């Protein structure tokens, strides 16, 4: 029987799961998505593959677990950012900035990369459900401001965020310019901002 390092089996499993997810994120950050496999993760943490299968049945389960663990924290950061500005323009700008900050920081980089990874449909569905948490505060702000089709508009703003994150990651020196352009695009479209 494996040695339990916490007062209860449930606490041991929760700690082990956190360790596995942290190690998987580190593996992706250090070696890229292609390096992530159950065998590589088992080697990194010193577990046998059968022990690892107690936590994840497949690489897709592992990827979904990494992303699912990040989404509540991410959603809380986004929601908090939208509580400050009193007007819609400020809220949209805060949303774009908060999303880009999270998408380009080191802790969430692995989750962002993994979302783009080709996954089987059940894992993609789990991630889509969680991702809806991120759009909800913006969709609510748009709805409260009387903007038609708030869910659609929130998804379109998220498209700007996704494109900006990709650009900012490829050209870190221009990241601030990309962020400001993304905010301007989301808030004003192609209309020049008011003077």
N, C-alpha and C positions, 0 to 999 in steps of 0.2 A: 504494500500500500504506500502511495506517495506520502512524503512528509508534508504536513500542513504547517504553514508558517504564520497563521493568524489564529485568533481565539475560536473561530467557527469555520466550518467548511465553506459556508456562503461567503464569508469575508476573505478567505483564502482564494476562492475562485474569482471574486471581484478584483482582488489585487493582481492575481495572475493575468486576468484579462487586460487590465490596465497596462501591465508590463508588456504583454504581447502586442497591444495596439501601439504603445510608444516605440517598441522595437521595430514594428512594421513601418511606422512613419519615418523613423530614422533611416531605415533601409532604403526607402523610396527617396528621401532627401539626399542621401549620400551616393546612391548608385543608380537611381532612376527607376521608373515603373517596371521596366523589363526585368530588373533584379528581384522583384517581389514574387516570391513563391512560398508555398507552405514549407517546402524543404529548406529554403534559405532562412525563413523565419525560425524554424525549429533549430537549425544550426546556431543561429545568432543568440538565441535564448537558452540553449542547452537542453531542450526538450526533445523527446522522441516524437516522430511524426504521429504515431497513434495517440500520444497525449495531446498533441496539438489538435487532432480531429475531435477531441471533446469540446473544443471551443469553436472550431470552424470546419465545416464539411468540405469547403472548396475555397479556391482563391477568390471567387466572387463573394462568398460569405465574409471573407476577411476584408475585402475592399469595402463592402457595404457597411461592415461594423466600424471601420475607420471613419468613414464619412458620417455615419449615423452618430458616432460619439462626438464629432465636431459640430454638427448642425445645431444642437440646442445652445451651445456657447455662442456660436456665430449668430444665431437668431437673437439672442439676448443683447449682444453688442449692437446689432442693427436696430433693434427696438429702442434701446437706450439712446442711440444717436438721434432717432426721430422725435424723442420727447422734448428736446431742447428748443428747436426753432418753432416760432409761433405761426409762420406762414408756409404755404405749400412750396414755394420756391426754396425756402430754407430747408424744408423737410426732404425734398427731392435731392438737393445738394448734399445734405447730411447722409442720405441713403447711399448715394454714389460714393462718397468719400469713405464711409464706413465699410462698404462692401469691398472697395479696392484696397483699403488698408488690410483687411482680413485676407483677401485673395492673394496679396503679394507678400505677406509676412511669412517667416519661416515655419511657424507652428502649423499653419493651415495649408502650406504649399503642397504637402503630400496629399491632403484630402482633395484639393483643387485639381491636382494632376490626375488623381484616381477617378474623379467624376468623369473625366474625359476618356478614360480607359474603356475599351469594349467589354461590356458585361452582358451576362445572360439577362433575359427580361425580368425574372423575379427580383434580382438585385437592383436593376435599373428602376423598377417600380418602387422599391423601398426608398431609394435615394430621391426619386421624384417627390414622393410623399413628404419626406423630410425637407426637401428644398422649398416646398410650398410655405414652410414656416418663415423662410427668409423674405418672401414676397408679401406676406400678409400685412406687416406694418405699413409698407408703402401703399398697397392696394387700399387699406383702410383710410390712409391719409388722402389718397386721391378721391375715394368715395365721399369722405367728409367734406371735401372741397367742391363736390358736385361734378367731378370729371366723369364723362361717360365711359363705360367699359373699363372700370378701374383695374380689374384683374389683367385684362389685355394690355392696358397701358403700363402696368407694373412689370409685366413680362417683357415689354419692349424696352423699358428703362434697363431691365436686367440684361438685355442683349447688348446695350451700350456698355454696361459694366463688364460683361464677359469679354467683349472686344478690347476694351481699355486694359483689362488685367493682362490679356495676352500681349498687348503692345508694351505695357510697362515692364513685364517680366523679360521680354526680349531686349528691351533697351532701358536698363535701370537708370542710366544717366538722364533720360528724358521723362522719368516717371511722374514728376510733379507737373510737367507740361501736359502729359497724357491725362492725369487726373483732372486738371482744370478744364481741358477740352471736353472730357467726358461729362463733367458737371454742366458746362455751357450747352452741350448738345442735348443732354437730358432735360434741362430747364428751358432752353430757348429754341431748340431745334436749329435751323439754319438762319433764324432771324438774329441779327446782332443784338446783344444784350442792351438794355436801356442805359443811357449815359449817366 
